[in-house]
Amino acid sequence: MKLFLPSDYRATLAPETMEQAIEQLKVLFPAELSEQLGLRRVTAPLFVLSGTGINDNLNGVERPVSFKVKDMGDAKAEVVHSLAKWKRMKLAAYKISPGYGIYTDMNAIRADEELDNIHSLYVDQWDWERTITPADKNLAFLKAIVEKIYAALKSVEAHVYKLYPHITPSLPDKITFVHSEDLLKAYPALSPRERETEAARRHGAIFVIGIGGKLANGEKHDGRAPDYDDWSTPTDAGHKGLNGDMVLWNGVLQSAFEISSMGVRVDKEALVRQLDLEGCPERKDLLFHRLLLEDRIPLSIGGGIGQSRLCMFLLRCAHIGETQSSLWSDEMIDTCKQNNIFLK
């Protein structure tokens, strides 16, 4: 069991007040995000048909939860891992112009997740996607979008302080951009997670660019599916990638805290290149991939922002189980209880 137990921990809010705060945050943040990025809400599926390529395979090893649909000839359906590909298809279906997009409440089950303070079997995110033009496929545009999302986060943090003055803001005024290759150079003896922790401790909030491709040491900073984010396009000074993770310094857990994964999505060239790099060119024959290769899906940028994680961070919780209901081992429940962490 992986678990970090802060010393002398006490929840910042009573249970009934915590529930009210979570409800408020789940209204406030998507409203701020929509305002910043020009998004409108749509309804999302909990599951999709298997074999279409619509479901994300994340790092390529996670098993989707699946079941047979009796009324469809036992066709196999899968609970979504995320909605990166589905959202791009909706941009096309709704004919959404560049500069505008959609967001949705994404709920998923990730049965292979290793449970700890920030990982749960249940995933709830605000998934968003915005149509872009070919001219937007650059690092400056990616950074501008990241700064808009960070502005939404800062605004909601300030609102929490107004409601609960004992929860003081901790985010820096600006987010710091750093490439995964530069993190490797700065901390060659550390693991990717440890590099993020050192950078987040120093800056307070960072956006790690270029996640999915191999670095100079032949290893990846972290895994990323080859068919949604563009992690292989050259940018500058030997760097690659138009994607990344927003990582905050979590004072309660004394560690890096990923709040969002996002990026410019693959175009035709990046899709083919990354499928080849990952040894799965056969995926080009799947429905989503055919639509993209046939120019029937627009270019886009998008990502996911963890709902329970955002609530956990802003309300200074020590465990994601304080902001969502999920399954936990008896050992984890008992250990947390002994340390004043009460899981839902």
C-alpha positions as CSV (number, residue, x, y, z in Angstrom):
1,M,0.0,0.0,0.0
2,K,1.4,3.4,-1.1
3,L,0.3,6.1,1.3
4,F,1.7,9.4,2.5
5,L,0.5,10.4,6.0
6,P,1.0,14.1,6.9
7,S,1.9,14.7,10.5
8,D,-0.8,16.2,12.7
9,Y,-3.3,16.3,9.8
10,R,-6.8,17.8,10.3
11,A,-9.3,18.4,7.6
12,T,-9.8,22.1,6.9
13,L,-13.6,21.8,6.8
14,A,-16.2,19.7,8.7
15,P,-17.8,16.9,6.6
16,E,-21.0,18.7,5.8
17,T,-19.2,21.9,4.9
18,M,-16.7,20.0,2.8
19,E,-19.6,18.6,0.7
20,Q,-20.9,22.1,0.2
21,A,-17.5,23.4,-0.8
22,I,-17.0,20.6,-3.3
23,E,-20.4,21.4,-4.8
24,Q,-19.5,25.1,-5.2
25,L,-16.1,24.2,-6.8
26,K,-17.8,22.0,-9.3
27,V,-19.9,24.9,-10.4
28,L,-17.3,27.7,-10.2
29,F,-14.4,26.1,-12.0
30,P,-16.1,24.9,-15.2
31,A,-17.7,28.4,-15.5
32,E,-14.3,30.0,-15.3
33,L,-12.8,27.5,-17.7
34,S,-15.6,28.1,-20.2
35,E,-15.1,31.8,-20.0
36,Q,-11.3,31.6,-20.5
37,L,-11.4,29.2,-23.4
38,G,-14.7,29.8,-25.1
39,L,-16.3,26.5,-24.3
40,R,-19.8,25.2,-24.0
41,R,-20.9,22.1,-22.1
42,V,-22.0,18.9,-23.8
43,T,-23.1,15.5,-22.5
44,A,-20.5,12.7,-22.7
45,P,-20.8,8.9,-22.8
46,L,-19.8,6.6,-20.0
47,F,-18.9,3.8,-22.4
48,V,-18.1,3.4,-26.1
49,L,-18.0,0.4,-28.5
50,S,-14.8,-1.6,-28.4
51,G,-12.6,-1.8,-31.5
52,T,-13.4,1.7,-32.9
53,G,-10.3,3.4,-31.5
54,I,-12.4,6.0,-29.8
55,N,-11.5,4.9,-26.3
56,D,-8.0,6.0,-25.2
57,N,-5.5,3.4,-24.3
58,L,-3.5,5.9,-22.1
59,N,-0.1,4.3,-21.6
60,G,-1.1,1.3,-23.7
61,V,-1.2,-1.2,-20.8
62,E,-4.3,-0.3,-18.9
63,R,-7.2,-2.7,-19.3
64,P,-10.6,-1.1,-19.9
65,V,-13.6,-2.3,-18.0
66,S,-15.8,-4.0,-20.6
67,F,-19.2,-5.7,-21.0
68,K,-21.4,-7.3,-23.7
69,V,-24.5,-5.4,-24.8
70,K,-27.3,-8.0,-25.1
71,D,-29.6,-6.0,-27.3
72,M,-26.8,-5.3,-29.8
73,G,-25.9,-8.9,-30.5
74,D,-23.4,-9.0,-27.6
75,A,-21.3,-6.3,-29.1
76,K,-18.5,-5.4,-26.6
77,A,-18.6,-2.0,-24.9
78,E,-15.9,-0.4,-22.9
79,V,-16.1,2.1,-20.0
80,V,-14.1,5.1,-21.2
81,H,-10.5,5.9,-20.0
82,S,-10.8,9.4,-21.2
83,L,-12.6,11.3,-24.0
84,A,-9.7,12.8,-26.1
85,K,-10.8,11.2,-29.3
86,W,-14.5,11.3,-28.7
87,K,-14.3,15.1,-28.2
88,R,-12.5,15.7,-31.5
89,M,-15.3,13.8,-33.2
90,K,-17.8,16.0,-31.5
91,L,-16.0,19.1,-32.7
92,A,-16.5,17.8,-36.2
93,A,-20.1,16.8,-35.6
94,Y,-21.0,20.2,-34.2
95,K,-18.9,22.1,-36.8
96,I,-17.3,24.2,-34.0
97,S,-15.2,27.0,-35.4
98,P,-11.5,27.6,-34.4
99,G,-11.3,29.5,-31.1
100,Y,-14.3,27.8,-29.6
101,G,-14.8,24.4,-28.1
102,I,-16.6,22.0,-25.7
103,Y,-16.2,20.6,-22.2
104,T,-17.9,17.8,-20.5
105,D,-18.0,15.9,-17.2
106,M,-16.0,12.8,-17.8
107,N,-16.5,9.8,-15.5
108,A,-14.3,6.8,-15.9
109,I,-13.2,3.6,-14.2
110,R,-9.5,2.6,-14.3
111,A,-9.3,-0.8,-12.8
112,D,-5.5,-1.0,-13.1
113,E,-4.8,2.1,-11.1
114,E,-2.4,1.7,-8.1
115,L,-4.3,3.3,-5.2
116,D,-2.7,6.0,-3.1
117,N,-3.3,9.5,-1.9
118,I,-4.1,10.9,-5.4
119,H,-5.1,7.8,-7.4
120,S,-8.5,6.2,-7.4
121,L,-10.4,3.5,-9.4
122,Y,-12.9,6.3,-10.1
123,V,-11.8,9.2,-12.3
124,D,-13.8,12.4,-12.7
125,Q,-12.5,15.1,-14.9
126,W,-13.6,18.2,-16.8
127,D,-12.6,17.1,-20.3
128,W,-12.3,20.0,-22.8
129,E,-11.5,20.3,-26.5
130,R,-11.1,23.4,-28.7
131,T,-10.9,23.7,-32.5
132,I,-7.6,25.3,-33.7
133,T,-6.0,26.3,-37.1
134,P,-2.8,25.0,-38.5
135,A,-1.2,28.3,-37.5
136,D,-2.0,27.4,-33.8
137,K,0.3,24.3,-33.8
138,N,3.2,25.9,-32.0
139,L,4.6,26.3,-28.5
140,A,3.5,29.9,-28.0
141,F,-0.1,28.9,-28.5
142,L,0.1,26.0,-26.2
143,K,1.6,28.2,-23.5
144,A,-1.1,30.8,-24.0
145,I,-3.8,28.2,-23.4
146,V,-2.1,26.9,-20.3
147,E,-1.9,30.4,-18.9
148,K,-5.7,30.8,-19.4
149,I,-6.4,27.6,-17.5
150,Y,-4.0,28.7,-14.8
151,A,-5.9,32.0,-14.6
152,A,-9.2,30.1,-14.0
153,L,-7.5,28.0,-11.3
154,K,-6.2,31.2,-9.6
155,S,-9.6,32.8,-9.7
156,V,-11.3,29.9,-8.1
157,E,-8.5,29.7,-5.4
158,A,-9.3,33.3,-4.6
159,H,-13.0,32.5,-4.3
160,V,-12.2,29.7,-1.8
161,Y,-10.3,32.2,0.3
162,K,-13.3,34.5,0.4
163,L,-15.6,31.7,1.5
164,Y,-13.1,30.1,3.9
165,P,-10.5,32.7,5.1
166,H,-8.5,30.0,7.0
167,I,-7.6,28.4,3.6
168,T,-5.1,30.8,2.3
169,P,-4.0,30.9,-1.3
170,S,-0.7,29.2,-2.2
171,L,-0.4,29.4,-6.0
172,P,2.2,31.7,-7.4
173,D,1.2,34.6,-9.7
174,K,2.5,32.9,-12.8
175,I,3.0,29.3,-13.9
176,T,6.6,28.3,-15.0
177,F,7.2,26.4,-18.2
178,V,9.9,23.7,-18.3
179,H,10.6,21.0,-20.9
180,S,10.9,17.4,-19.7
181,E,14.4,17.3,-21.4
182,D,15.6,20.2,-19.3
183,L,14.3,18.6,-16.2
184,L,16.4,15.6,-17.0
185,K,19.5,17.8,-17.5
186,A,18.8,19.6,-14.2
187,Y,18.2,16.5,-12.1
188,P,19.9,13.5,-14.0
189,A,20.0,11.3,-10.9
190,L,16.3,11.6,-10.1
191,S,13.3,9.8,-11.4
192,P,10.7,11.8,-13.5
193,R,8.4,12.1,-10.5
194,E,11.2,13.3,-8.3
195,R,12.3,15.9,-10.9
196,E,8.7,17.2,-11.0
197,T,8.7,17.4,-7.2
198,E,11.9,19.4,-7.1
199,A,10.8,21.8,-9.8
200,A,7.3,22.2,-8.3
201,R,8.8,22.9,-4.9
202,R,11.0,25.6,-6.4
203,H,8.4,27.3,-8.6
204,G,5.0,26.5,-7.0
205,A,3.3,25.7,-10.3
206,I,4.9,24.3,-13.4
207,F,3.9,23.0,-16.9
208,V,6.1,20.2,-18.0
209,I,6.3,20.2,-21.8
210,G,7.0,17.1,-24.0
211,I,5.6,14.0,-22.4
212,G,5.4,10.7,-24.3
213,G,8.5,10.6,-26.4
214,K,11.9,9.3,-25.4
215,L,14.4,11.7,-23.8
216,A,18.1,11.9,-24.2
217,N,18.6,9.0,-21.8
218,G,16.4,6.8,-23.9
219,E,13.6,6.8,-21.3
220,K,10.2,8.6,-21.3
221,H,9.3,11.2,-18.8
222,D,5.9,9.5,-18.7
223,G,3.8,7.5,-21.0
224,R,1.3,9.0,-23.4
225,A,-0.9,7.3,-26.0
226,P,0.4,7.8,-29.6
227,D,-2.9,8.9,-31.1
228,Y,-4.1,11.9,-29.2
229,D,-1.4,14.4,-27.9
230,D,1.4,15.5,-30.3
231,W,4.6,14.7,-28.4
232,S,6.9,14.2,-31.3
233,T,6.9,17.5,-33.3
234,P,10.2,19.4,-33.0
235,T,9.8,22.8,-31.4
236,D,13.0,24.5,-30.4
237,A,16.6,23.9,-29.3
238,G,16.4,20.1,-29.7
239,H,13.0,19.9,-27.9
240,K,10.0,18.0,-29.1
241,G,6.3,18.0,-28.1
242,L,3.3,20.2,-28.0
243,N,1.8,18.7,-24.9
244,G,2.4,18.5,-21.2
245,D,1.2,18.3,-17.6
246,M,0.2,21.1,-15.2
247,V,1.9,20.2,-11.9
248,L,1.4,22.1,-8.6
249,W,3.3,22.1,-5.4
250,N,1.1,20.3,-2.8
251,G,2.1,21.5,0.6
252,V,-0.1,19.0,2.4
253,L,1.5,16.0,0.6
254,Q,4.9,17.7,0.2
255,S,5.1,16.6,-3.4
256,A,4.4,17.4,-7.0
257,F,0.7,17.3,-7.7
258,E,-0.5,16.8,-11.3
259,I,-3.8,18.6,-11.9
260,S,-4.1,18.5,-15.7
261,S,-2.8,16.6,-18.7
262,M,-3.3,18.4,-22.1
263,G,-1.9,19.3,-25.4
264,V,-2.2,20.0,-29.1
265,R,-3.6,16.9,-30.7
266,V,-2.0,14.9,-33.4
267,D,-2.5,15.9,-37.1
268,K,-2.2,13.3,-39.8
269,E,1.6,13.5,-39.9
270,A,2.1,13.3,-36.2
271,L,-0.4,10.4,-35.9
272,V,1.4,8.2,-38.5
273,R,4.8,9.1,-37.0
274,Q,3.8,8.3,-33.4
275,L,2.0,5.1,-34.3
276,D,5.2,3.9,-36.0
277,L,7.3,5.0,-33.1
278,E,5.2,3.0,-30.7
279,G,5.0,0.0,-33.0
280,C,1.2,0.0,-33.6
281,P,0.7,1.2,-37.2
282,E,-2.3,-1.1,-37.5
283,R,-4.3,1.4,-35.5
284,K,-4.6,3.5,-38.6
285,D,-7.4,1.1,-39.7
286,L,-9.6,2.0,-36.7
287,L,-12.6,4.3,-37.1
288,F,-11.2,7.4,-35.3
289,H,-7.9,7.1,-37.1
290,R,-9.4,6.8,-40.5
291,L,-11.5,9.9,-39.9
292,L,-8.5,11.8,-38.9
293,L,-6.4,10.6,-41.9
294,E,-9.2,11.6,-44.2
295,D,-9.4,15.1,-42.8
296,R,-12.9,14.6,-41.4
297,I,-11.8,15.7,-37.9
298,P,-10.6,19.2,-37.1
299,L,-7.3,20.1,-35.6
300,S,-7.7,20.7,-31.9
301,I,-6.1,21.3,-28.5
302,G,-7.6,19.7,-25.4
303,G,-7.1,18.0,-22.1
304,G,-8.6,16.9,-18.8
305,I,-8.6,18.6,-15.4
306,G,-9.2,16.3,-12.4
307,Q,-12.4,17.4,-10.5
308,S,-11.7,15.5,-7.3
309,R,-8.0,16.5,-7.5
310,L,-8.8,20.1,-7.9
311,C,-11.1,20.0,-4.9
312,M,-8.5,18.1,-3.0
313,F,-5.8,20.7,-3.7
314,L,-7.9,23.8,-3.1
315,L,-9.5,22.4,0.1
316,R,-6.1,21.1,1.4
317,C,-7.1,17.5,1.7
318,A,-4.6,14.7,2.2
319,H,-6.4,12.0,0.2
320,I,-8.6,12.0,-2.9
321,G,-11.0,9.8,-0.9
322,E,-12.0,12.9,1.1
323,T,-13.4,14.5,-2.1
324,Q,-15.0,11.5,-3.9
325,S,-16.6,8.2,-3.1
326,S,-14.7,5.1,-4.3
327,L,-13.3,1.7,-3.2
328,W,-10.4,1.4,-0.9
329,S,-8.7,-1.5,0.9
330,D,-9.6,-2.1,4.5
331,E,-6.0,-1.5,5.4
332,M,-6.0,1.9,3.7
333,I,-9.3,3.0,5.3
334,D,-8.0,1.9,8.8
335,T,-4.6,3.6,8.4
336,C,-6.1,6.8,7.2
337,K,-8.6,6.8,10.0
338,Q,-5.8,6.5,12.5
339,N,-4.3,9.6,11.0
340,N,-7.5,11.7,11.0
341,I,-8.1,11.1,7.2
342,F,-11.7,9.9,6.8
343,L,-12.4,8.4,3.3
344,K,-15.9,8.6,1.8
